[in-house]
Amino acid sequence: MNTQRRVSAAVIALLLGGAGIAIGATPAQAAETKFNVKCVPPAGGGGPVEGETTAKVTAPASAKVGDEVDVSWETVKPASNNTDLMDIPQDAVQPTGWITVGGGGGELKVVGEKKNPPIPKKAPMQMSVMKGKLKLTKAGKITLTPGKYDVAVTFSFGTFVTKCAPTGTVGVGATIDVAAGSSGGTTTGGSTTGGSTTGGSTTGGSTTGGSTTGGSTSGGSSSGGGGGQTDFPGKAVEVAFDCGPVVPGGIKTPVTINAKKNGGSYDLTVKTAKGAMAAPMALPAGALKPSMDVKLGGADSGTVKVSGPANAEPIPDKAPVSLSDMTGTYKPGKSGKVTLSPDQLTIDVTMAPGATPINVPCKATSSGVSLELDTAAQPGGSGSTTASGSGTSGGLAETGAEDEGGIKALALVAGTVILLGGAVFTFTPWRRLRGTR
């Protein structure tokens, strides 16, 4: 009886330690192995990086054909620390790995729980133990070697995956001595827990628009020829943007389109509302670059592209966040009264010098006419003119908008996208991000 109690206590201890054993298998054994990996961030997250990780694979020392045994992969040493861009929230990290089963067993998928303590900036990464079940189908020695793995980080605005794979030889993590027994089925891996993950940059098609609604003209009209009025101020119109999963519920903000006659063309300046919230984190210079499609209606059709410069100065933590003024040129292709309405807003986010920008499109689901011009067709003019302006440095719209929640939502785009970019780099060595290697 005492012997039975001791055996039961040992089994329970092993189960609680994450190294469970199946009926018929002997106590688990584990071995650590170090290997180099190459990690590829999601699209838009920069180039691949390399690091070294230490894995401990746990499995029974022996079993028999027909047994289904528990196998686990513990990350003893991650390939890198968290960066200093952001803190990772609790229960946001979920790892998935693939173990090569030597002796004709194929590949075993092991999955960890989405469970981790809060991980501060620059702190070591912490990932849960990955587990799976292996069905033994033939006698002999079965080797278990850790291989590629994915690390998914989930935020309120989406899940982003970094994919890592060995770059050299990897040592065997564990060996199972399989004795002859009942015949079994095929080798099976652990089922994936948690939702499916999605990759890095947000993409979107061109804006389809729809008919422009709302807003009466307040900007006067031009004569279309030389002389007369040259400045045409538009009115602020409330625009609702759908940014997909990046900003759940979308954003709402006033947008104003102003025009200045320049020969037969018009120089456009588009202003969004001034930021009314604190930045959720420090943003580097050059992080945010906005652009927008101005939709033409009435006598002319198509869109005019306007763009603004990236923020010239870093934005401190808790400081107001605003988008720069966007400028471009409209050269009329038709004569008559032409309306100009805000359409798709796009924010390009660059997390580090030389990194591929993360493109965040926000489709205008409702808009209105901000300005009407009385135009004269110009040679070479087109209703689909795409003219990117150089933009003005840091000019902010003073629209006096009462919907402060909408203004905050616009500012939140910047903060949210930066967090998205931070998630992309979560598992890459910080020295690589700084470009010092």
N, C-alpha and C positions, 0 to 999 in steps of 0.2 A: 504494500500500500504506500509506504514512504517513497519507494522507487517511482511508483506511478505519479505521485504528487510532484516529485522533482522533474519528471519528464514533462508533465502538463505545464508546470511553471516555466520551463525552458521554452516550450512551444509558444506560450503566451508572450513571453518576453521578445521572442523573435518577431512575432506578428506585430507587436506594438512598435518594434524598431524598424518596420518597413521592409522586412526581409522574410516575408511569409513563406511557408513551405507547404507543398501539397502532400496529401496522404501517400505514403509509400516512398517519399523522398527523404534523404538524409539531411541533417542540419545544413544551413546555408553557409557558403564561403564567399568571400569578397576579395577583390584585388583592385588596386589603383593603377591607372595608366595615364601618362601624360602624352599629349599630342598637340601639334599645331593645327590651327583652323584658319580658314579664310571666310570672313563674314560679309555678306552682301546685303546692304540696307534696302528698304523698299524703293521703288522708282522715285527719283527726285531727291534721294537722301544722300547723294554723293557716291564716290567710288568705293570699291571693296577695301576692307582692312584685314589685318592679320593679328593673331594673338595665340597664346598657349592656354590650354585648359587641362584640368585634371579630373578624370571620371573614375568613379568606383562602381563596378558592376557586381551585383549580388545575385547568386543563384545557388541551388542545392549542389552539393559536391557529387552526389550520385542519385540516380533514380532508375526507373525501368521503362521500357517501351509501353506506351499507352498512358503514362502519367502526364498530367498538365501541371507544369511547375511555374512558380512566380519568379519573375526576373525584374530587377530594378536597376536604375542608373541614377546615381547621385552625383551632382556636380560639386566636387570638393573645392575646386578653384575655378572661378569663371574666367573667361578669356579677357575680361576687362572690368573696370569699375564703371559706375554710373558717371556720366559727364557732369559738368558744373552748370548745365543749362537749366535743369529743372529737377524737382523731386518726383519720384515715382510713387503713386499712391498705393495703399495697402490692397492686397489681393488683386493685382493688375497684371501679373506676369504668369504666363503659362508656357512651359517648355514641352516640346515633342521631339523625340529622338528615334533613331533607327539603328538597331544592333544587328551586325552581321552574324548569322548563325553558321559556323563552320561545320563541315561534315555533311553538306547537302541540305541544310535546314533553311536556306534562303535568308530572309530578313524579318526581324521582329520589330514591330512598332511599339514604343513605350510612350506613355503620356503622363504628364504631371498635372496636379491640381492647379487651379488658378488661385494660388495661396502664397502670399509673401508679406512680410512686415513692410511698413513704409521705408523706402530706400532714399536717403538724402542725396543731394548732389555730391559727387566724388566718392560716395561710399561703395563698398564692394557689392556687386550684384548678388542677389539671393534668389534661387530658383528651387521649386519643390522637387522632390524625388520623382522620377519618371518610372512608371510601372507597366508591366504587361504580362501576359500568360503565354507560355510556350508548350505546345503539345508535342511530346516526343514520339517519333514514328519509327525509329530504327535504333538498333544497338550500336555502341561505339562511343568514342569521345566526341562530345559536342563543345566547340569553343564559341564564346560570346565576345565579340569585339565591337566597342562603340564606334559609331560612324557619324554621319551628318545629323544635324539637329536644327530645329527652328525655335525661335523665341518670340512669342507674341506678347505685346503690351497693349492693354485695353484702357482707353480713356472714355469719357462721356461722349466724345465726338467720333469715335471709331477705334478700330484695332489695327495695329501695324506690326508687321512681321520682319524680323531679321533672320536670314538663312545662312547657316554656317556649315562648312564641310571640311574634312581633314585635307591637309596639303601634303602629307607624307605618310610614312608607315605608322600604323597604330598597333600598340601591343594588345594581346589578348587580355580581356578583363576577367573572365571566369571560364572554367571548364567543368562540364557535367559528364560523369562516367555513366553511360546509359546501358543497363543490363537488359538482356532479352526478356520479353514479357508479352502481354497481350498486344495484338496489332492495333494500331490507332489510325486516326485520320491524318490529315495534313497539318503542317506547322501553321499555327495561327498567332496573330499578334493581338495586342490589347486594343480594345475599341477606343476611339478618340472621345474624350470628354470635352464638354464645353462647346461653344458655337464655332462655326467656321470663321476663319480670319480673313481679313482683306488687306491688300497691300497699300503701299505708301502714298503716292501722290494722287490727288483728286483730279479726275479728268471730266471733261464735259463736252458736248457737241456745241454747234453754233446755236445761238438764240433764235428761236422761231418767232418770238414776239407776239404777233396777234395785233388786233386793232388797238390803236392808242385811245385811251379813255380819260376823261376828267380834265379839269383845268382849262380855264379860258385864257386867251392870249393876253399878256400884260406887257409885252415888250415893244409895242409900236410896230411900224412896218417901214421898210426901206423903199426908196423909189426905184431901186433896181439899176439906176444909172449913176452917173457921177454926181458929186455934190450932195447936199442935203444931209440927213442924219447919218452918223457913222457909228455911234455906239447904241447897241440894242440890249438892254438888260432884260433877262428873263425872270420868271417868277419861280419860287421854290415849290416843287411838287413832291408829294409824299410817294415814295417808291417802295414796294415790297419786293425783296429779293429771296429767292430760293437757292441756298448754297448746298443743298444735299445734306449728307451726314456730317459735314464739317461744322455746320451751325444748325442744330436741331431747331425746327420751328421758323427758320429763316430770320431775316433782319428787315427793319423798316426805318427809313431815314429820308429827310428832305434832300432833294438834289436841284441845283440851279444851273441853267445853261445861259451863258452870256455870249454875245457876238460883237465883233468890231469889224466894220467893213474895211477891206483892204483891196482896192481896185475892184475887180468883179467878184472876188472871193470874200469869205468871212473867216476871221480868226475866232475860233471858239474857245471858251474857257468854261469848264464844268467844275462846280464846287459841291462837295458833300458837306454834311453838317460837322461842326467843330466837335471834337471828342469831349465826352463828358464823364469819362470813367478813368480810373487808374490802371496803368498797365499791370497785368498779372505777374510780370517778371521783367527784368532788364532786357531790352531789345537792342541788338547791335546796329550800327550805322549801315545803311544799305539793305536792311531786312525787308522792307515793304515797298513794293512798286505797283501802283494802281493803273488800270486802264478801263475804258468804258466804250460801248457802242452807243452812238447817238442815232436814234431812229428818225428817218425822214418820212414825212407824210404830206398829204395835199398834192401839190403839183409835182413834187419830186418823190423819189422812193429810194430805198436802200439804207445804208448806214454809213456813218462817219466815225472813224476810230480816233479817240483822244486818249492821251496817256500822260502820266505825271512822273516826276522823278522819285526815286527812293528817298527815304529819310536820310538827310545829310549828317545828322548827329545821332549818337546813341540816345535811346529813350530810357531814362532811369526807371527802376522798379517803382510802381505806384504813380508814375507821372501820366498826364493825359496822353491818349493815343488818337491821332488824326491822320487821315489820308491827305496827300498833297493835291493841289489843284491839277486838273488834267486839261491839256490843250491839244488842239488840232486844227486843220483847215478844211472848210467846206467850200468846194467850187461847184456852183449850181450847174446842173445838167438840163434843167427845164426852167421856163419862165412862169411866174405865178406866185401864189401864196404857198409857202412851204412851212410846215410845222416841224419842230425839233423836240423829241421826247427822250428821256433817259431810258436806256435799255440795259443789256447785260453788263455787269461789273465784274472785272477780273482782278485778282490780287496775286502777284507773283512774289513768292517768299524765298529769299536766299539766306540760308543759315550761316554760311561761311564763304569767304572769298574763293571763287572758282567752282563752287558747288552748283549743281544743276538746280534751277529754281523750281519750287513747288508751285504748281499752277492751281489756283482755286477759283473756279467760275461760279458766279452767282447770277442766276437768271431772274430777270425782272418779271414777276408774275402779275403785277399791276403797276401802272405808271400814269403819266399825264403829260399834256403839252406844256412845256416850260417856255417856249418862245415861238413866235411866228414871224417869218421874214417874207418880204415881197421881192422876189428874186428875178434876175434876168439871166438867161442861159449864157454860159461862157464856152468858147471853143475848148474842146477837150474836157469839159465838165462832165461829171458822172454822178448819178444818184447813188452809186455804190462806192464813192470815194473812200479810200482808206488812207488817212493822213495821220501819222503819229507825231504829236508835238513834242517839243523838248520839255515842256512843262515849266511851272514856276516853282521856286524853292520855298516850300513850307507855307504857302498862302492858305489860309483857312477860311471857310465860308462862315459868315456871321448871319445866319438865316433867321435867328431868333425863334427856332423851332420850339414848340411847346411839348412835343412828344419826346421827352428826355429818354424814355425807355428805348425808343428807336435809335437815338443817337448812341446810347450805350451799346446797343446791339451791333452797330457798325464798328465801333471800336473793338468789340469783342472778337470780330473777325480776325483782326490783327493778332490779338492775344492767343486765340484758339489755334490759328495757323502756326504760330511760333511753337506752341506746345506740340503740335503735330510734328513739326520739324525736329523738335527735341526728342520725340519718341523714336524717330527714324534713327537717331544716333545713339540710342540708349546703350547698345551693346558693342560700341566701337571704342578702341583706345583713344582717349582724349588728345594725346599728343598728335595723332593722325589728323584729328579735326582741326587742330591749330595750324596744320600745314608745316610742322617743324621737321617732318620726315619726308 
